[in-house]
Amino acid sequence: MAQALISGTRNGIYMGMTRKPKAVGRPKKADDEKRSTLIRVLVTSDEHVRFQAAADQAGVSLSTWMRLRAGAAAKN
């Protein structure tokens, strides 16, 4: 009995192909570019609104805005 192949594979073997399909998406980041440490900061509701407005005005995410501002302050 023949079975329909939905994904083009059967038991991990590519049917009718000589090579694995090319992967799509962006390349993996180098280890030194990966962000893996989370810093939690508690702020008031008013501070959050102000920070979010500043990030929106700068055209970046709140996380990016906070990282840029903290990085600039740490250089001083």
C-alpha positions as a LaTeX table, in Angstrom:
\begin{tabular}{lrrr}
\hline
Residue & $x$ (\AA) & $y$ (\AA) & $z$ (\AA) \\
\hline
Met1 & 0.00 & 0.00 & 0.00 \\
Ala2 & 1.52 & 3.36 & $-1.03$ \\
Gln3 & 1.64 & 6.18 & 1.51 \\
Ala4 & 1.54 & 9.89 & 0.64 \\
Leu5 & 4.64 & 11.77 & 1.74 \\
Ile6 & 3.74 & 15.14 & 3.23 \\
Ser7 & 7.19 & 16.45 & 4.01 \\
Gly8 & 9.12 & 14.77 & 1.22 \\
Thr9 & 10.86 & 12.42 & 3.65 \\
Arg10 & 10.22 & 8.94 & 4.82 \\
Asn11 & 12.09 & 7.62 & 7.84 \\
Gly12 & 14.62 & 10.45 & 7.51 \\
Ile13 & 15.56 & 9.56 & 3.92 \\
Tyr14 & 15.03 & 12.20 & 1.23 \\
Met15 & 12.94 & 10.67 & $-1.51$ \\
Gly16 & 13.94 & 11.61 & $-5.05$ \\
Met17 & 16.64 & 14.07 & $-3.95$ \\
Thr18 & 20.37 & 13.70 & $-4.06$ \\
Arg19 & 21.07 & 16.40 & $-1.44$ \\
Lys20 & 19.49 & 17.84 & 1.63 \\
Pro21 & 17.47 & 21.01 & 0.90 \\
Lys22 & 19.34 & 24.26 & 1.56 \\
Ala23 & 18.60 & 25.79 & 4.95 \\
Val24 & 16.83 & 29.16 & 4.94 \\
Gly25 & 17.05 & 31.99 & 7.45 \\
Arg26 & 19.77 & 34.20 & 8.78 \\
Pro27 & 23.19 & 32.79 & 9.62 \\
Lys28 & 23.91 & 31.89 & 13.25 \\
Lys29 & 25.55 & 34.59 & 15.35 \\
Ala30 & 29.07 & 34.18 & 16.66 \\
Asp31 & 29.30 & 33.31 & 20.36 \\
Asp32 & 30.58 & 36.79 & 21.27 \\
Glu33 & 27.54 & 38.40 & 19.55 \\
Lys34 & 24.90 & 36.31 & 21.35 \\
Arg35 & 22.99 & 37.94 & 24.19 \\
Ser36 & 22.38 & 35.41 & 26.91 \\
Thr37 & 22.38 & 37.33 & 30.21 \\
Leu38 & 19.14 & 38.83 & 31.45 \\
Ile39 & 19.12 & 41.89 & 33.72 \\
Arg40 & 15.82 & 42.59 & 35.43 \\
Val41 & 15.15 & 46.21 & 36.35 \\
Leu42 & 12.14 & 47.31 & 38.35 \\
Val43 & 10.68 & 50.68 & 37.35 \\
Thr44 & 7.53 & 52.59 & 38.18 \\
Ser45 & 4.66 & 52.78 & 35.72 \\
Asp46 & 5.54 & 56.40 & 34.97 \\
Glu47 & 9.18 & 55.49 & 34.29 \\
His48 & 8.09 & 52.69 & 31.99 \\
Val49 & 5.87 & 55.07 & 30.01 \\
Arg50 & 8.69 & 57.62 & 29.73 \\
Phe51 & 11.28 & 55.03 & 28.72 \\
Gln52 & 8.95 & 53.46 & 26.15 \\
Ala53 & 8.15 & 56.89 & 24.67 \\
Ala54 & 11.87 & 57.66 & 24.38 \\
Ala55 & 12.52 & 54.30 & 22.71 \\
Asp56 & 9.63 & 54.88 & 20.29 \\
Gln57 & 10.98 & 58.33 & 19.44 \\
Ala58 & 14.44 & 56.82 & 18.81 \\
Gly59 & 12.86 & 54.15 & 16.61 \\
Val60 & 14.23 & 51.22 & 18.59 \\
Ser61 & 12.83 & 48.62 & 20.97 \\
Leu62 & 12.72 & 49.39 & 24.68 \\
Ser63 & 15.35 & 46.71 & 25.30 \\
Thr64 & 17.71 & 48.24 & 22.73 \\
Trp65 & 17.13 & 51.76 & 24.09 \\
Met66 & 17.88 & 50.64 & 27.65 \\
Arg67 & 21.03 & 48.80 & 26.53 \\
Leu68 & 22.26 & 51.84 & 24.57 \\
Arg69 & 21.60 & 54.24 & 27.45 \\
Ala70 & 23.22 & 51.97 & 30.04 \\
Gly71 & 26.20 & 51.40 & 27.76 \\
Ala72 & 26.66 & 55.15 & 27.26 \\
Ala73 & 26.46 & 55.78 & 31.01 \\
Ala74 & 28.96 & 53.00 & 31.72 \\
Lys75 & 31.55 & 54.61 & 29.40 \\
Asn76 & 31.65 & 57.79 & 31.52 \\
\hline
\end{tabular}
